[in-house]
Amino acid sequence: MIEPTSFLIANATLVLPDRVIENGWLAVEDGLIAAIGDGAPPEKGLDLAGDLLLPGLVELHTDHLEAHYAPRPHVRWHAPSAVTAYDAQLAAAGITTVFDSLRAGSDADSASIGKDLIDLGEAVDAARAAGHLRIDHHTHLRCEIASPDVVEQAADFAGRFPVHMMSLMDHTPGQRQFRDLETWRRFYMRKTPLSDAEIEVFVRQRLDLHERFALRHRKALVELAEARGIVLASHDDATEGHVVEAVGNKVAIAEFPTTLEAAAASHKAGIAVLMGGPNIVRGGSHSGNVAAEDLAREGVLDILSSDYIPSSLLIAALELPRRVPAITLPTAIAMVTRSPARATGLADRGALEPGLRADLVRVHLADATPIVRRVWSRGRIAA
């Protein structure tokens, strides 16, 4: 049976870009939003019993695909199953557009996934072609600039698959997120069997890689992004100097700035500031950096991502107006819908407006806890 992509929703609390309609209706035709109204609908429709109706969430940075594919050290799961399970989890969290975050180059706590990067790209492509994906997938390459093989891996991947976003990361001890070496030790080395002497050797090796590769690789990756029209993001900016560098690289998004100084400078420069939903929900950064809520109070927070917990995206967006009264519900919802869509050039989604994709989420509030009851992706039921 072919699933209908034309229908009407009634008795919904519609969160529009500029206001909330307490008792509204929304019509969908051929997968697009056709009309929106207040009060009684023109005909009988699906009764939401007052539940929230939101635009589908747009997720720019989630580590979960690799978590499904590599659930344990030295374990690689069946790639097609990893992709479809990950896709279903995101849909159930209200996410209808995702930028699959895939790491190119080694990270401080994990070896490069190497050939597996291509395997995951192929698995996503195959699932998309077969119609097995519930939501819309794009690619976000997370590029560790001090890794010896990052440029080679990124260029190889971009030559085979579309890449829509690239972030320039540097997790070297003493840099950006880990300017304080003790913070780096606590974050990465708390479970390591290495002795203090072995850790010191590891740190020196990482610093050597940074000295040899970071500047050269950053330049090469910026050139790759410019040549292919890929949206660029900086990562863990900590100083105004980092932001000046980002502006020179034509960065559009600042992921997880670690200080108010860097976030404010990025926002002033027109770079969208992205922070993690878990940071909002938990009331602060798990690595001791600036709290997302503090950036929101200063008016320099633009986008939220789920980072490492998909369900955090919706929880954070609904919690933010309670924590920061100056932020309205439409403004908070825009941080997980319209703002990330616009920052990545997706003008066809991200708001409840006629003519846009019918990416929709029905949310019931159990006290303050959001329960996702139904998700539509371009008018088709996704969850």
Order of alpha helices (4+ residues) and beta strands (2+ residues): beta-beta-beta-beta-beta-beta-alpha-alpha-beta-alpha-beta-alpha-beta-alpha-alpha-beta-alpha-beta-alpha-beta-alpha-alpha-beta-alpha-alpha-alpha-beta-beta-beta
